Amino acid sequence: MTHVTELAYVVYEVSDLDDWTHFGVDLLGMMKVEATADGFNLRTDERSFRWQIEQGAADDLVASGFLVESLEALAELSAGLAEAGFAVTDGDAEICAKRQVETMRIVHDPIGNRVELVTGHCDAQTPWASASLHGHFVTGQGGAGHEVLIAKGESRDEYLAFYLDLLGFKVSDQIVEELAPGIVADLIFLHCNPRHHSVALGDIPHPKRIHHFMIEVSDIRDVGLAWDRCLAAAQPVEMTIGMHPNDHMLSFYVFTPSGFSIEYGWGGLLIDDATWEPKTLEHLHWWGHQPAGAVAGQLAESAARVPVPT
């Protein structure tokens, strides 16, 4: 079966380009490259970009770019989508040049998210470098990272038919946890390569299309250093450092200037389809990942009890 091979890039519409430059480069350790007509690109590896930042009022996800291995595979995918009733349009020369890809087909998933199926996502002509990282961002075969999308009440059967049956994703696992009385997080995690998941979808109370995007680093020190930079800059933290039971990622969550979050992680699990068995878990977190406000209160109480030297 023809399928996508990676989450190649994401596009965000943001209201404050300067805040995003500071956030992406100074705090996260990305590399800012050439400006576009309405924003700029961020690199995390040898690709021309992984994040495209556009000026606008939405402060949300605009598009997700998924790489397909060949023109023949793209034609097969497009035909299957059209046969299933999805409107598929060709990306013109202007959008292909902006995304720095050879070919593009555009479709919207059942939730309404724009999906760009592409071939030939170009490498940059200059080396990648970060002024902040000891290691590097983990991309390669696993793509840019993962994104967690909000289902907005759409039927799981409908969006799984799109991502599994048409795009060729496979189920990694599912987590169902009651976060508070009557508030349930119900997420399903999907992979298209060894990265534990490239896309997760489900119902979480959230105003945006995207809850978070995960970027992974190769050196655990870079998680701690990014945590320190975010705290020093008073960047709003969603969740403290912790670890997930499904992908084993050690990470923290920090709010972007646009209100959704970035998960900054290390040590993600890789899937071998020959042996992997999907399961349903009951908890989103093994440990940590506490709300910033709750931890601030705990630390304040702890500080008040520090013994005074006599």
ZAMARGU-4260 file (C-alpha; in steps of 0.2 Angstrom, whole numbers, plus 5000, padded with zeros to 4 digits):
<rodrens>
0) 5000/5000/5000 | 5006/5017/4996 | 5008/5029/5011 | 5016/5044/5017 | 5033/5042/5024
5) 5035/5057/5036 | 5028/5073/5043 | 5040/5084/5033 | 5035/5101/5039 | 5022/5112/5047
10) 5015/5129/5043 | 5009/5141/5057 | 5000/5158/5055 | 5006/5169/5069 | 5003/5187/5075
15) 5020/5192/5081 | 5035/5187/5070 | 5047/5195/5082 | 5041/5185/5097 | 5042/5169/5086
20) 5060/5173/5081 | 5065/5174/5099 | 5055/5159/5104 | 5061/5147/5090 | 5079/5153/5089
25) 5084/5159/5106 | 5074/5147/5117 | 5072/5131/5106 | 5088/5132/5097 | 5082/5132/5079
30) 5090/5141/5065 | 5081/5155/5056 | 5084/5156/5038 | 5078/5167/5023 | 5063/5177/5025
35) 5047/5173/5015 | 5035/5186/5008 | 5025/5185/5024 | 5036/5178/5037 | 5052/5166/5039
40) 5057/5148/5040 | 5065/5139/5054 | 5077/5124/5051 | 5081/5109/5063 | 5092/5099/5051
45) 5098/5099/5033 | 5081/5102/5026 | 5077/5119/5019 | 5065/5121/5033 | 5054/5111/5045
50) 5043/5126/5051 | 5036/5139/5040 | 5030/5155/5050 | 5018/5166/5041 | 5011/5183/5047
55) 4992/5183/5051 | 4979/5183/5065 | 4975/5165/5067 | 4989/5160/5079 | 4987/5142/5074
60) 4991/5128/5062 | 4989/5132/5044 | 4995/5116/5035 | 5005/5100/5038 | 5016/5093/5025
65) 5018/5075/5023 | 5031/5067/5012 | 5027/5054/4999 | 5041/5043/4991 | 5038/5046/4973
70) 5027/5054/4960 | 5019/5037/4956 | 5015/5035/4975 | 5008/5053/4975 | 4997/5049/4960
75) 4990/5033/4969 | 4987/5042/4985 | 4978/5056/4976 | 4967/5044/4966 | 4962/5035/4982
80) 4957/5051/4991 | 4947/5057/4976 | 4938/5040/4975 | 4934/5042/4993 | 4926/5059/4990
85) 4939/5071/4996 | 4943/5086/4985 | 4961/5085/4980 | 4969/5100/4971 | 4986/5103/4963
90) 4998/5114/4972 | 5003/5127/4959 | 5021/5133/4956 | 5020/5147/4968 | 5016/5137/4983
95) 5028/5123/4978 | 5042/5136/4977 | 5037/5143/4994 | 5037/5126/5002 | 5052/5121/4993
100) 5045/5105/4986 | 5044/5097/4969 | 5026/5092/4968 | 5011/5095/4979 | 4993/5089/4981
105) 4982/5098/4994 | 4967/5090/5003 | 4958/5093/5020 | 4956/5080/5033 | 4938/5077/5040
110) 4942/5089/5054 | 4946/5103/5042 | 4965/5103/5043 | 4975/5106/5027 | 4986/5092/5022
115) 4999/5095/5009 | 5006/5079/5001 | 5022/5082/4993 | 5037/5075/4984 | 5055/5081/4984
120) 5056/5092/5000 | 5072/5101/4996 | 5088/5101/5007 | 5096/5118/5011 | 5111/5124/5002
125) 5120/5128/5018 | 5125/5118/5033 | 5113/5117/5048 | 5119/5124/5064 | 5112/5129/5082
130) 5120/5141/5094 | 5112/5132/5108 | 5112/5114/5106 | 5126/5101/5112 | 5118/5088/5101
135) 5106/5089/5087 | 5087/5088/5083 | 5081/5070/5080 | 5073/5070/5062 | 5079/5059/5048
140) 5068/5044/5044 | 5057/5050/5058 | 5053/5067/5050 | 5051/5084/5059 | 5043/5077/5075
145) 5025/5074/5080 | 5009/5084/5081 | 4994/5082/5092 | 4978/5088/5083 | 4961/5092/5091
150) 4947/5082/5084 | 4934/5096/5087 | 4920/5083/5089 | 4923/5074/5073 | 4920/5056/5073
155) 4935/5045/5076 | 4929/5033/5063 | 4929/5047/5050 | 4947/5054/5053 | 4954/5036/5056
160) 4948/5031/5039 | 4957/5046/5032 | 4973/5044/5041 | 4974/5025/5041 | 4965/5018/5026
165) 4970/5032/5014 | 4986/5040/5020 | 4993/5023/5026 | 4996/5027/5045 | 4996/5013/5058
170) 4989/5014/5075 | 5003/5015/5089 | 4992/5015/5104 | 4978/5024/5113 | 4977/5034/5129
175) 4960/5037/5139 | 4962/5046/5155 | 4949/5056/5165 | 4958/5072/5169 | 4944/5079/5180
180) 4926/5074/5184 | 4918/5074/5167 | 4933/5079/5157 | 4941/5064/5148 | 4957/5065/5137
185) 4955/5052/5123 | 4969/5051/5111 | 4975/5039/5097 | 4993/5039/5091 | 4998/5035/5073
190) 5014/5031/5065 | 5021/5031/5047 | 5039/5027/5051 | 5048/5021/5066 | 5045/5037/5076
195) 5032/5031/5089 | 5019/5044/5082 | 5019/5057/5069 | 5001/5062/5072 | 4990/5060/5087
200) 4971/5065/5087 | 4958/5066/5100 | 4946/5076/5111 | 4955/5088/5123 | 4947/5104/5129
205) 4957/5116/5118 | 4953/5131/5107 | 4966/5128/5093 | 4968/5116/5079 | 4984/5109/5087
210) 4988/5105/5105 | 5006/5104/5103 | 5021/5100/5091 | 5035/5089/5098 | 5053/5092/5094
215) 5066/5079/5100 | 5084/5082/5104 | 5098/5069/5104 | 5107/5075/5120 | 5097/5075/5136
220) 5107/5090/5142 | 5098/5100/5129 | 5081/5097/5137 | 5088/5104/5153 | 5096/5119/5145
225) 5080/5123/5135 | 5070/5122/5151 | 5082/5134/5159 | 5081/5146/5145 | 5062/5146/5145
230) 5062/5149/5163 | 5074/5163/5162 | 5064/5171/5149 | 5048/5169/5158 | 5041/5160/5144
235) 5024/5152/5150 | 5026/5134/5154 | 5011/5122/5151 | 5019/5107/5160 | 5035/5103/5169
240) 5048/5090/5165 | 5040/5072/5165 | 5039/5056/5155 | 5026/5048/5144 | 5021/5029/5146
245) 5018/5026/5128 | 5033/5034/5118 | 5044/5035/5133 | 5048/5053/5129 | 5056/5063/5143
250) 5050/5081/5140 | 5042/5097/5145 | 5029/5108/5137 | 5030/5127/5134 | 5018/5138/5127
255) 5022/5146/5110 | 5018/5165/5108 | 5003/5159/5098 | 4995/5149/5113 | 4998/5131/5108
260) 5012/5122/5115 | 5029/5114/5110 | 5034/5098/5118 | 5053/5098/5120 | 5059/5080/5122
265) 5073/5067/5122 | 5073/5048/5121 | 5058/5044/5111 | 5053/5025/5108 | 5055/5018/5090
270) 5042/5006/5083 | 5046/4990/5074 | 5030/4985/5065 | 5036/4967/5065 | 5034/4965/5084
275) 5023/4980/5089 | 5006/4977/5097 | 4995/4992/5100 | 4987/4994/5117 | 4976/5006/5127
280) 4984/5015/5142 | 4975/5024/5156 | 4988/5038/5159 | 4995/5051/5149 | 5011/5053/5160
285) 5022/5041/5170 | 5028/5055/5181 | 5030/5074/5181 | 5022/5085/5167 | 5013/5094/5181
290) 5004/5111/5178 | 5016/5126/5181 | 5004/5134/5193 | 5002/5119/5204 | 5021/5116/5205
295) 5024/5135/5208 | 5013/5133/5224 | 5022/5117/5229 | 5039/5126/5227 | 5033/5141/5237
300) 5027/5130/5251 | 5043/5120/5251 | 5054/5136/5251 | 5044/5143/5266 | 5050/5127/5275
305) 5068/5128/5271 | 5078/5128/5288 | 5086/5145/5292 | 5104/5142/5297 | 5108/5146/5316
</rodrens>
